[in-house]
Amino acid sequence: YLKQNEREKKRQNFIVRTIWTVVMIGGFAALLAAGHIWMIALVAALQILTYKEVIALAHDKSRQRKLPYGKVLTWYLLASTIYLLYGESVIYYFREVLLVDAFLLPFATHHRFISYMLYIMGFVMFVSSLEKGHYQYQFTQFAFTHMTLLLVVVQAHFVMNNIMSGMFWFFLPASLVIINDIFAYLCGITFGRTPLIKISPKKTVEGFIGAWISTVIFGMLLSYFLIKWQYLICPISDFSENAFSNLTCDPNPVFLKQTFNVPRFLVPLVNRVTYEIEPIHYHVVIMATFASLMAPFGGFFASGLKRTFNIKDFGDTIPGHGGITDRMDCQYIMGFFAYMYYTSFIAVHPITIECVLNIAISSLNKEEQLQLVSSMHKYLYNQGYTPTDASRCLGV
């Protein structure tokens, strides 16, 4: 009877898990098509929910009620960190808007100082809340909060930057983690024999290596189709854009076919000396390798954390799957790597009017700015582009 009851319970859990998997995939696809702003909102929500789940592990409710501020400090530090990180992104991507607005300009110019002072206020709040008999608990909470901010909030922020750089840099890394997870399971149950790591006994060396090979192959196949969709490879230019807006841009050179030389020892075999391919596929091999060999350690870290607090899942937010953290443990580290890799090896930084305006506004005082405008008007007037010398109106 007990065995039959256990089988029925597993069957019900499998059905619930499958239904919610379909719901999550459908919801993700809908938000992906709806536009960049919706994906950023999704990542922001996942970021906050993950933070909430992880922070809750170390909270002692009975102690929290006795201490001043309680959870207020935890959420204040989250808010100040988000202000710093989101502000940096807004200033970077929309500086041409912020730097010409009289109200927003001081916030953009002094953003980091304001963020620092917000943190210092939180630090003062923490020190002033210390109470005898609770020092160890309070310092443990303070350290645990900072660890969570670093490993969850900071890394998730760079995932948002990936979205701003183009949906491709968000969707592909996330897909590689999912592909690797699937094939690690399939290869593990098929021919897994050798244990991989003690913290996660079910993981095997054979599954680990098989998943790596499979992720590289399927990652390259996936990228072959993704680069054909301009909506995915174009950086964000307008938050109103979506999958049906016919978004176009000058693609990054890695998405365009280039000619490469065939290695000499392979020339007799392939009977050609050159070949054409989009360079992005080489980059996908590196990203797939990271997703297979490095990103899983985010999951192992989460497993160790759960064992530390003697829990099975981080929560029950997603029926059949556990908490948000159980699904995102590898995604944050992969997204952070994708950002660092993109900015280091792929991103191009052409000189634009916005860059020039940024330098002019942030580096010159008002008199120098007026002098710059006057000089430009004089130049345009002397070239015959303007009918009158408008510099006289500026009084310079």
Secondary structure as the mmCIF struct_conf table of DSSP 4:
data_model
#
loop_
_struct_conf.conf_type_id
_struct_conf.id
_struct_conf.beg_label_comp_id
_struct_conf.beg_label_asym_id
_struct_conf.beg_label_seq_id
_struct_conf.end_label_comp_id
_struct_conf.end_label_asym_id
_struct_conf.end_label_seq_id
HELX_RH_AL_P HELX_RH_AL_P1 LEU A 2 ALA A 34
HELX_RH_AL_P HELX_RH_AL_P2 HIS A 36 LEU A 57
TURN_TY1_P TURN_TY1_P1 ALA A 58 ALA A 58
HELX_RH_AL_P HELX_RH_AL_P3 LYS A 61 LYS A 66
BEND BEND1 LEU A 67 TYR A 69
TURN_TY1_P TURN_TY1_P2 GLY A 70 LYS A 71
HELX_RH_AL_P HELX_RH_AL_P4 VAL A 72 LEU A 98
TURN_TY1_P TURN_TY1_P3 LEU A 99 VAL A 100
TURN_TY1_P TURN_TY1_P4 ALA A 102 LEU A 104
HELX_RH_AL_P HELX_RH_AL_P5 LEU A 105 THR A 109
TURN_TY1_P TURN_TY1_P5 HIS A 110 HIS A 110
HELX_RH_AL_P HELX_RH_AL_P6 HIS A 111 SER A 128
TURN_TY1_P TURN_TY1_P6 SER A 129 SER A 129
TURN_TY1_P TURN_TY1_P7 LYS A 132 GLY A 133
HELX_RH_AL_P HELX_RH_AL_P7 TYR A 135 THR A 148
HELX_RH_PI_P HELX_RH_PI_P1 LEU A 149 VAL A 154
HELX_RH_AL_P HELX_RH_AL_P8 GLN A 155 SER A 165
TURN_TY1_P TURN_TY1_P8 MET A 167 MET A 167
HELX_RH_AL_P HELX_RH_AL_P9 PHE A 168 PHE A 191
BEND BEND2 THR A 194 THR A 194
STRN STRN1 PRO A 195 ILE A 197
TURN_TY1_P TURN_TY1_P9 LYS A 198 ILE A 199
STRN STRN2 SER A 200 THR A 204
HELX_RH_AL_P HELX_RH_AL_P10 VAL A 205 LEU A 226
TURN_TY1_P TURN_TY1_P10 ILE A 227 LYS A 228
HELX_RH_AL_P HELX_RH_AL_P11 GLN A 230 ILE A 233
BEND BEND3 CYS A 234 CYS A 234
HELX_LH_PP_P HELX_LH_PP_P1 PRO A 235 ILE A 236
BEND BEND4 SER A 237 SER A 237
TURN_TY1_P TURN_TY1_P11 PHE A 239 SER A 240
TURN_TY1_P TURN_TY1_P12 ALA A 243 PHE A 244
BEND BEND5 SER A 245 SER A 245
HELX_RH_3T_P HELX_RH_3T_P1 PRO A 253 PHE A 255
BEND BEND6 LEU A 256 LEU A 256
STRN STRN3 GLN A 258 ASN A 261
HELX_LH_PP_P HELX_LH_PP_P2 VAL A 262 PRO A 263
HELX_RH_3T_P HELX_RH_3T_P2 ARG A 264 LEU A 266
HELX_RH_AL_P HELX_RH_AL_P12 VAL A 267 VAL A 270
TURN_TY1_P TURN_TY1_P13 ASN A 271 ASN A 271
BEND BEND7 VAL A 273 VAL A 273
STRN STRN4 THR A 274 ILE A 277
TURN_TY1_P TURN_TY1_P14 PRO A 279 PRO A 279
HELX_RH_AL_P HELX_RH_AL_P13 ILE A 280 LEU A 293
TURN_TY1_P TURN_TY1_P15 MET A 294 ALA A 295
HELX_RH_AL_P HELX_RH_AL_P14 PRO A 296 THR A 308
TURN_TY1_P TURN_TY1_P16 PHE A 309 ASN A 310
BEND BEND8 LYS A 312 LYS A 312
BEND BEND9 PHE A 314 PHE A 314
BEND BEND10 THR A 317 THR A 317
STRN STRN5 ILE A 318 ILE A 318
TURN_TY1_P TURN_TY1_P17 PRO A 319 HIS A 321
STRN STRN6 GLY A 322 GLY A 322
HELX_RH_AL_P HELX_RH_AL_P15 ILE A 324 MET A 328
TURN_TY1_P TURN_TY1_P18 ASP A 329 CYS A 330
HELX_RH_AL_P HELX_RH_AL_P16 GLN A 331 TYR A 341
HELX_RH_PI_P HELX_RH_PI_P2 TYR A 342 ILE A 346
HELX_RH_AL_P HELX_RH_AL_P17 ILE A 353 SER A 363
BEND BEND11 LEU A 364 LEU A 364
HELX_RH_AL_P HELX_RH_AL_P18 LYS A 366 ASN A 382
TURN_TY1_P TURN_TY1_P19 GLN A 383 GLY A 384
BEND BEND12 TYR A 385 THR A 388
HELX_RH_3T_P HELX_RH_3T_P3 ALA A 390 LEU A 394
TURN_TY1_P TURN_TY1_P20 GLY A 395 GLY A 395
#
